[in-house]
Amino acid sequence: MPTSIRETHLALQRVLPPGMQTADGKAGIGISFAPDMEGYQIIQSMAPQGAAAACGQILAGDIIVSVDGKQVRSLAIKDVVDLIKGVPNSTVTMIMGRRVSVEEIHAAAVQATVQAQPVQQRSISPPPAPQPAPAPRPPPAAPPPPPVQQQH
């Protein structure tokens, strides 16, 4: 069955578990990994208190694709460890991969298509033309002047 690798971009904080010290003073993300026959670095397990387990997006069997922008396929384990470990509380960016079958990808696409909301159509008529304003009324006529009275 053909497979593809689905990638996830992560930013993880390097942490030392409470009370733990390392000889080099560096911290990791709590993973163990080993290369497979194709040179991919495969996650074997995760420390429960580590950043990798805490993020909830990494599973045993996932592939480490890159660390801080550097591809790690076919690198020695020590070189990958050196890329991952760093100053405690600093951030390491990683691209993780997960093998998925072409059938899974197709099923996800079909499911997404089925779950799509139908498009509704309706006609929109142009708004009615504005009506002309009524002509202003002329002002009322002035009252006639009073009759002129003559004095006798």
C-alpha positions in Angstrom: 0.0 0.0 0.0 1.6 3.3 -1.0 2.2 5.8 1.8 2.9 9.5 2.1 4.4 11.5 5.0 2.1 14.1 6.6 4.2 16.9 8.2 3.5 18.9 11.4 5.4 22.0 12.4 6.1 22.3 16.1 7.9 24.7 18.4 8.8 23.0 21.7 10.4 24.3 24.8 13.5 22.5 26.0 13.1 21.6 29.6 14.9 19.8 32.4 12.6 17.8 34.7 12.6 19.1 38.2 15.7 18.0 40.1 17.4 16.7 37.0 20.8 18.0 35.9 22.8 17.1 32.8 26.6 17.0 32.5 26.5 19.5 29.6 23.8 21.7 31.2 21.6 21.3 28.1 17.9 20.3 28.0 15.9 18.3 25.6 12.2 17.6 24.8 11.9 14.1 26.3 12.2 11.8 23.3 14.1 8.7 22.4 14.6 7.8 18.7 16.5 5.6 16.4 17.1 5.5 12.6 15.1 3.1 10.4 16.5 1.3 7.4 15.8 4.3 5.2 17.7 6.7 7.5 14.6 8.3 9.0 14.9 9.2 12.7 11.8 7.4 14.3 10.4 8.3 17.7 10.6 5.2 20.0 9.2 6.7 23.2 8.6 9.9 25.1 9.2 10.9 28.7 5.8 11.6 30.3 7.1 14.9 31.8 8.8 16.0 28.6 7.7 18.7 26.2 7.1 16.2 23.4 4.5 14.3 25.4 3.0 17.5 26.8 2.3 18.9 23.3 0.1 16.0 22.5 1.0 16.0 18.8 3.9 13.5 18.7 3.4 9.7 18.7 5.8 6.8 18.9 6.5 5.9 15.2 6.6 9.5 14.1 9.5 10.7 12.0 11.8 13.6 12.9 12.1 15.4 9.5 14.0 18.5 10.6 15.3 20.3 13.7 15.7 24.1 13.5 15.5 24.0 9.8 18.1 21.3 9.3 17.0 18.0 7.6 18.0 15.1 9.8 17.5 12.1 7.6 20.6 9.9 7.5 22.4 12.0 10.2 24.0 10.2 13.1 22.0 10.0 16.3 24.5 12.1 18.2 24.2 14.9 15.6 20.4 14.9 15.9 20.7 14.9 19.7 23.0 17.9 19.5 20.5 19.8 17.3 17.6 19.0 19.7 19.3 19.7 23.0 20.0 23.3 24.0 19.7 25.9 26.7 17.0 25.1 29.2 13.7 27.0 28.4 14.8 27.8 24.9 12.7 26.8 21.9 13.5 24.2 19.3 11.5 24.1 16.1 10.8 20.8 14.5 9.0 19.3 11.6 7.6 15.9 12.5 6.2 13.5 9.9 3.7 10.7 10.2 3.3 8.0 7.6 -0.2 7.8 6.2 -1.6 5.5 3.5 -2.8 7.0 0.3 -6.2 5.4 1.1 -6.3 7.4 4.4 -5.6 10.6 2.5 -8.3 9.8 0.0 -10.8 8.9 2.8 -10.0 12.2 4.6 -10.6 14.1 1.4 -13.9 12.3 0.8 -15.0 12.9 4.4 -14.1 16.6 4.1 -16.1 16.8 0.9 -19.1 15.1 2.5 -19.0 17.3 5.5 -18.9 20.5 3.4 -22.0 22.7 3.8 -24.1 23.0 0.6 -24.1 26.3 -1.2 -27.4 28.0 -1.3 -28.5 30.0 -4.3 -30.9 32.9 -4.4 -31.6 35.6 -6.9 -30.9 39.1 -5.9 -33.0 41.7 -7.7 -31.5 45.2 -8.2 -32.9 47.7 -5.7 -35.8 49.8 -6.9 -34.9 53.1 -8.5 -35.2 56.0 -6.1 -38.4 58.0 -6.5 -38.0 61.7 -7.3 -38.6 64.0 -4.4 -41.9 65.9 -4.5 -41.7 69.5 -5.8 -41.6 72.0 -3.0 -44.9 73.8 -2.4 -45.0 77.5 -3.1 -45.2 79.7 0.0 -48.7 80.8 0.9 -49.9 84.0 -0.8 -49.5 87.2 1.2 -52.9 88.5 2.6 -54.3 91.4 0.6 -53.4 94.8 1.9 -56.0 96.4 4.1 -58.3 98.9 2.4 -57.1 102.4 2.5 -59.4 104.5 4.6 -60.0 108.1 3.6 -60.5 110.6 6.2 -63.2 113.2 5.7 
